[in-house]
Every structure is written in C-alpha cells, then in structure tokens.
Amino acid sequence: MSTKRIESINDFVVKFANVNGSGSASANELFARAILRMGVPVSPRNIFPSNIQGLPSWYEVRVTEKGWLGRRGGVDLMVAMNPQTWNQDLAEIEPGGYLFYDSTRPLPQSKFRDDINVLGMPLTDICNATYDDSRQRQLFKNIIYVGALAALLDIDAGAIAELIGEQYKGKEKLLKPNLNAMQMGLDYALAHLKCPIGLRVKKSNAVGKKIFMEGNSAAALGAVYGGATVCAWYPITPSSSVAEAFERYCKRLRVDPVTGKNKFAIVQAEDELASVGMVTGAGWNGARAFTATSGPGISLMSEFIGLAYFAEIPVTIIDVQRGGPSTGMPTRTQQSDILSAAYASHGDTKHVLLFPEDPKECFELTAQALDLADRLQTPVFVMTDLDIGMNTRLCEPLEWDDARIYDRGKVMSAEELQAGKDFGRYLDVDGDGIAYRTYPGTHPTRGAYFTRGTTKDRYARYSEAGPDYVDNMQRLLKKFETAKTLVPKPVLSAAQHPARFGVIYFGSTSPAMAEALDALAAQGIYVNALRVRAFPFQDEIADFVAAHSKVFVVEQNRDAQLKTLLVNEAHINPASLISVLHYDGTPITARFIVREIAAVTAALNVRPLHKPKAA
Amino acid sequence: MTYLTKPKLHHPTLQKNKVGYTRRDYEGKISTLCAGCGHDSISASIIQACWELDIQPHRVAKLSGIGCSSKTPDYFLGSSHGFNSVHGRMPSVLTGANLANRELIYLGVSGDGDSASIGIGQFAHIMRRGVNLTYILENNGVYGLTKGQFSATADAGSKSKRGVINRDAPVDTVSLALQLGATYVARSFSGDKKQLVPLIKGAIAHQGAAFIDIVSPCVAFNNHEGSTKSYDYVREHNESVNRLDFWPTREAINVDYQEGAVIDVPQHDGSVLRLRKTHPEYDPLDRVKALNYIAEHQAKGELVTGLLYIHPEADDLHAHLNTVDTPFNKLGVKDLCPGAGALEKLNASLR
C-alpha cells in the first residue's frame, strides 16, 4: 500500500510531544537553531502545562522560508515521545504527514493511521545499550532524536555540531558525549530509515541579520537601556522571566567596574500589591522603576494604579498576558487584559497602553514606556503576551541611538525653586495638562508638597471642594489628550488594490495577520490593515475606520475588548466594526483569520436573492 | 483641636539648632485630629527629636498609609515631602522610595489598623528586608476615622465604647517585629515624651529597620474604662525597662552615673545610645531574651516599654543589594545605558 507523502522544502511544521521536565526543551531548541543556522527562518512555540515535571508539553517548530512567524496550524511531522498523549498527537498529523516514534516496544496496528508515514526508531533500546545512568539515558535520548531528524530532514549536521560546541564551550566533559549522541542518531537513521523524507531543509539566506530572542528578555533589556534602576516583582507565569532576564542583564551591564556595586535594585516582593507599591515609591522619589506581571497581578495592583494615576506618579508595568479570568489558562496566551489595564482602579481612570508586536518592539516600547511614564507622570502599560514573551522569535536586530537621552519630564530643580519659579504640584503652566513635580529633598524651604490620593487643589493642598476636584479631573483628561501626541502611531499596511474592507489588529496577532493578508490577496480579497500600537487612540484610527465600509477588529479574547475601547474612546460606530475573535489559548493563526474574513466578505458580496414564491 | 493658624513669625530669641533651625521650623500644618489625641503628642515628640538631632527638615521623607495616624505627617515637618499612600501599604511605597534615594531619612507613620490588620503583610516584610527607616506605629487599638471598630491590636476582652467585647486575640506588633528581624525595637506611650523623644532619636540614627510601637489612646473611641489602650490603663500598667539617652556623632559624652546599670550602645553612624536600666536584669542586645521578657510581662498584664532590642551592627536593604553609593535618582543615561556598541554584541550573540 502506498501512502501519500507530503513533499515540501523549507515550509512545514514539526511538533515534538514530550514530557515536562525530561530535558527535551534544550534539544528541541537545538533543532530549531540548526535550521536557522542554515539560513531558513523558523518560528518555534512552547506549549506547556502549569507543571514542573510529568505533564505533557509540546514544542512546535514552523519551518518557513517565507518568514511567516505566526502559528500555522496542523502538523507535518510529529515527534511523538509521550505515550500519554499518543492518541491526540497522532490525530493532529496532516494526511500524508509523518510520525517519528520510539519503536522499542511494539504497538498494535490499531494505534496507527494508514494515511501517514511511520518512522520508528528504538530510542530506548539504543539508550539502554549505550548508557548506564538513567538520567543520561533520558537526556541523551533527546539529542539522539535530534541527530535522527537531521538525517530525515536533510539538516546540516555540521550546524548542529557547531551549536553544541558553542553551548558546551569550556565544558569538554559534556561536549563530547553530546556530539556522540547526535552522531549516533544520525548514523542510525541513515542506516535504517529512508532518508531524507518528503520534508527537507535546504540552505537559504532568508534569515539575514535577524536575531532570535524571547520577548520577555527583550522587554527586560529595554528596561536596562531605558534606565530603570528599581525592579519590584512577584513571580507569575508568563512574566517571571522578565525580572529574571533583567537581573541577568544588569549583572552583566550595570555593575560599577570600579566599586563592584550595583546600579540596580531588584526586589522580589511579597505580592503584587507590594511590587507595584515599591515601583510607585521609587517613581515618586525620582528613580525609574518597573514591575512585570500578568492579569491576576493587574487585578491586585488596581488600587495602587489608581493612586499613581491620581497622585501622578510615573509607574511602568509590563503585562505579559495569559488566559483569564481567575487563574484561567496560566500557560496559554491571550490578549484579554486590555480593558482591565486601560481602566484599572476604581473611579474615573484611563491609562496609557503600548502594544508591542514582537521582541524588537518589546525592547523599544519598554524603553519608551519609561520615558512616557516620566513625561506624563502616570502609569504606562506594556501589553505583551505569552506568545511573544515566552517563545524565541525571529526579529530584526535591536537598535539604540547613542545620542538619545532620557526624557525625565517636568521636574523642577533646586536652582529654579531658588530663583523663585512658582511651584504648584498640580498647576498646569503650559496647557498640556502636565504639572511640574519636585523630587523629595530638593530644596530646604521650597517645593515640598504632600502627596495624597485624596482631592487637592493646584498647590497640592488638601481640599474637599467640588470645583477643585473637577478642575483636577479635567486637567487629567487634558493630559490624556497630550498622551495621544506622544505614544507610538499606528502602522498602516495598504493593500495592492483599492479596498472596501479594513482590518485593525495589535500585538502578537501581527505575524499571523501579515500572512493572512498575503493569503487573502491571493484569493482576490484586498484588505487594508492598521496595526494599533497604543492607547489613547490617535485620530488616524477613527479616520481609517471612516475610510472603509467595514473594518474587522482581530483580537485574542472573547469579549472584543479592543473593539469596546475603540467604540468607547474613539467614538467609532460599532456597526462599522466586525469582530474576529480567537481565544482558545493557542496563538491565532493566519488560517483562522483568512477563514473568518473570507466568510464575511463572501457573505457581504452576495446579492440578495429574490424571495422565492410561496410553494 | 483648633482652627486658629499659628503665625509663622519666629520670635528672634527662639533657640536655633546646629543647622540653624528653630523648633518651629519642624512643625507642620495645624492638626485636624481630636483635642487630646495621643497622636498629636507623638507628632510633638517627632518634632522635638528631629530638632535635637539637627536634621534639615527637607532631608526627611514622611510616608504613611490611611487612617488618623496616617494623617499626622501633615502636622509635622512642613518642609519635608510627604506621601499619604494606600491603606496598609506604606511599607512598600517607603521601600521603593528608599531604593530610589538612599540619602534621605525615612519616617514611616502608621496605625494599628493600617499595620496590624490590613497591612500586616507589608509590615512583616519591611521588617525582614531591613529597610533603613523609622517605623512609628501609633497604636490605639481602634479604627478612629471610621468611628470605633476594633483593630487587630485590641486586647481580647477589651470593651468598645458601644459596649462590644473583643473576643479575638491581639497582634503584638513588638514581638512580631522582633521575630521578623527588625534591628531596633521599642515601645512607648504617647504621653511619655521623656521616654519617647530619645527613642525616636535612637531609631532615626539606627541604620536599619527601626520600629517603635507607641500606645496612643483614642480620646473619642478608646479612652474609657474597660479599654486597655486608655490613658489610665497604660499609666497603671506601664513597666519601663530602661531610660534612654542619645548622643549624636561628634559630641563628647558626659559620663553621668546614676542608680541602676548603665550601658552604652555605639551606633553605626558613631552616635551613642546610653541605656539607664530601671530593670537591671533586662538585656536589650539579646533578641530571644527580649521576646521572653515581653511575653512574661504581658501574661501579667504589664506593658513593657523602653528600648526592647537593638542590634548595633545592623545593616540595611541597600547593603543586602550591594547598591552604589550615589542615589539612583541622580544616575543619568551615561551611568545607566550600556549603549549601541554593547547592543550590537548582544545582537550577535542572538544569531
């Protein structure tokens, strides 16, 4: 019987089904990096449980010559290393696809499908014969299958060897056995399996100068470059690696070479209330400070966020979003904190949100958030998510202009106070809604004020008078108008042909959207796309909606939160917006977007039929 | 209380301290608390202590939570920045402020509801982190601003003004602070300025987490018969273990022996605390003994006051974190940004 074989060069999906804590993560990343070294873009994704050891985890690698970095959906080659998930893994393979598995123990025919190509390799037998130690058997099994996959997919074994060499540089004891294990897998596959299979990697030059980085590391580096000195945080998936990366980078880049002392302070707080409290205290006292958290943390921080808004204190919050509500899906991705962040706290509040699309923007927008928080004297959120934050993503190299200086905003100096400049902490002197502040301890007799969450007049004097309250709240609105002129502008991708339809999207939807626009155009469906990068919304966004008959709003949440914010805050007619919503915890795919948009456009283009006559 | 604003005119004969300020320069706005409130006496002691210590008022940052006690920073040190933050969360705000500028003096002012009820978590963690501050807990066992509910420091069996008996066990913040690693722990009474002023001075000079629990009767809701935080009760049950004298740095110490044992405790900054022990068996350098002593006397219904524990060699959070001497809020882009060259190297390592 001959089974159909998927044939594809540099365009396929490999999925590894593993057991959490089995050491597979580094082997799988080695696999992905080897393909990158061959100049072929890859987009890997971790799919992991809220667990340390024992539960299923997956690693999905999309090999994509065209550089489509969104999740594709479907699997062409399944590396099934977890008997627990065998049935579901098998079901995911595309017809004509491939199954690579450990054939040490024979499995009944009923455990297979007849429309896929099966590649068995007795991995456990090989490991048991080679290694005495059970931990070694476990770890090297992963490297052995990477070697076998190199043979099966025609991956340059030299690239793998080079990466192993870099990883174990100076650790010769580990280097040799890893190289041997890889070679063992390669040799076995060449000798016993038909290599290569229909899926192949061919050297290319589609990677160029791009870098391969996690968004959380990039955000942390943005905080280093942006001048943050205080980081207070509380561990929560998927944001913990922001603080951990900040510490790693600071130890490398922020230690005074002469004294050996740190130009940074990192405090793991007792909870999110304390972490944002520390950031608020540091911001009040003139240091740049940030915290990293996820949805449940935002809920806990809300009272403080309101204080920082009302008392006008710079606070930077990196929200790595995950599936909510409550504990929700802590290891899955969503864009579902938009409203809770935009309006965090009781009373009338609005906050600045920034939406990075990839690690490069995590770096840039975190550095910019620190400037904006100082300039606007208010909380600023960097709204990233698990998909960007915890996956290694190919992106343009990071850039920094050495001429750039930090914008510390309106801070009155001791000299200005001494010269008699009028200081009113909540006095708008130049019409942008932003008042001057002073750092504590600036001047012996001038510029001191009492910061409070209660109402005050323009000179920070306690007041319970209605007009003082209204005056202050109106100024805060004016300040929010000023924010519009400072936050990053939306990015337009115009279709090749005039388009009736538009689409608005943001954040981690970006790579899937780029691919979807391409696929839609191939079907003759032309759509102009606007990537929103910040809240408050600039006028361009309402103008974009007005220029189209219908505009799709693509989001990764159930309740169309960005759409709600667009209707509320940009006064857009909800009838002109159509939601495309993906919220099962997996990253949105181009296939999903294309299907949703094509279905609607088809329906809208159909001319209504004449009413059939009554039978 | 009075609404009459005191004239800001200073009498020319008012005594000035070494940095050229009179006691009036350490005052704040007129208090809006009830007449006779213990908290106002504490404010007066803070004013006296800062004046005697020759602190420039603007080099102090006053932070508080929410409640009657947390309003008081507005009523002293009018030339200092103040921050009336979130209920029970002063410690985190103060920790962040302290990290931003290690050169200022930090006063944390809180109440028993703010510290022992809603804020017990943050209270605990600021003590264990060793933040360099003076934490003043104005303890009246009652929620004043919301009119008379019990707080977590109210003694079991104590009676509210409305006649309700508290059945819950009290939180003893002094023992808690000792267990959590505070390096200067004292208790006093708002009405005992002679004891309180030197305790505050010692706390400010201390280079670590200093905590003073000050029993401060609430005249409106907790100063009646049956209350264990009333003026009468505290006066009757006060067991003072020592009397403190304080010598700042660079000042000659006049030896002045009196009755009872006397010990000198040199502080990190060179200043000296001299303890006149009224209870000769009491050893404030031993954390475990201090805990036992407090517990034993508590069991007898006695309120032990004085300097209960001091670790003279204490260090603080900045030492733990090995931070630079320059305050963070004075570091600029040149100090903090690694620059484009370093970024190019990072890019190269990510390919």
Interface residues (C-beta under 8 A of the other chain):
Chain A: L36 V207 K209 K210 I211 F212 M213 L221 V224 Y225 G227 T229 V230 A232 L253 R254 D256 T259 G260 K261 N262 K263 F264 A265 I266 V267 A269 E270 D271 L273 A274 S275 V276 G277 M278 V279 T280 G281 A282 G283 W284 N285 G286 A287 A289 E303 F304 L307 P397 L398 E399 W400 D401 D402 R404 I405 Y406 T438 Y439 P440 G441 T442 H443 P444 T445 A448 Y449 F450 T451 R452 G453 T454 Y462
Chain B: Q56 P57 H58 R59 A61 L63 P73 D74 G78 S79 S80 H81 G82 F83 N84 S85 V86 R89 P91 S92 V93 L94 T95 G96 A97 N98 L99 A100 N101 E103 L104 G121 Q122 A124 H125 R129 L317 H318 L321 N322 T323 V324 D325 P327 F328 N329 L331 G332 V333 D335 L336 C337 P338 G339 A340 A342 L343 E344 L346 N347 L350 R351
